[in-house]
Amino acid sequence: MAALNRLLRAGAAVRLPTAAARRCILSLAFSGGDARQGMPGRRDPVSRNVQWVFLGCPGVGKGTYASRLSQLLGVPHIATGDLVREELASSGPLAPQLADIVNQGKLVSDEIIINLLSKRLENAEANGESGFILDGFPRTIRQAEILEGVTDIDLVVNLKLREDVLLAKCLGRRICGQCGKNFNVASINVKGENGRPGIFMAPLPPPAQCMSKLVTRADDTEEVVKERLRIYNETSQPVEEFYRSRGKLLEFDLPGGIPESWPKLLQVLNLEDHDDKQSAAA
């Protein structure tokens, strides 16, 4: 983790390491990995030391599913969107610059994202965490190359959802101004047509104590959301191809809301959620 952190920070300003140097870095970054031929072994998810990336358009649900999997596997969920929002709320030196970028629906620069991610990894190392699920990083080829240069990602999950549903989801997002939890007031019921399946997503309403305290994120306007989707689509295809060519990309079309999608995602990942089964049986 320490080597990954150092190289992420340096990667914004220097060229990627050579193959020989990369093997040395990997031997440091993967304590407990299989060192045969200088490369780490693939990790069984049961070992709770997975190193996964979640890709997908803004509002697709990366945070929801990555968070659930992080709890299931016992690894930290590191969401760069959350890191940006935390920095904004901290009123630190980057806050004014970040506010302008976010409110216009633009991408935060590689340098800022890598700086925030490096800080988070430092905290992870101090807390003795191992493994991770990255959410929102990498978003550009440059970020993917930096990450590839210092670690061997096990799996890249690309969540997909049709754009009209994504827009409705984003516009329905709400945050409780008191507890900070996320909810969604959108009720989505799109009929299938032209060979596309229908999609139903029930609202995720807040409890009574949060109802009067709901606020809309400043960047969740139709104009900004559409701009974010346009930018994401432009930058995502090269990143998807980057991982597809390496045999690491798993594309998953969300069939609906959490009740429909979560069991199917677990199935394709060859995982079981025992707590979820017990709740369903209760």
Buried (B, 14 or more C-beta within 10 A) or exposed (E): BEBBBBBBBBBBEEEBBEEEEBBEBBBBBBEEBEEEEEBBEEBEBEEEBBBBBBBBBBBBBBBBBBBBBBEBBEBBBBBBBBBBBBBBEEEEEBEEBBBEBBEEBEBBBBEBBBBBBBBBBBEBBEEEBBBBBBBBBBBBBBBBBBBBBBBBBBBBBBBBBBEEBBBBBBBBBBBBEEEEEEBBBBEBEBEEEEEEEEBBBBBBBBEEEBEEEBEEBEBBBEEBBBBBBEBBEEBBEEBBEBBBEEEBBBBBEBBBBBEBBBBBBBEEBEEEBEEBEEEEEE
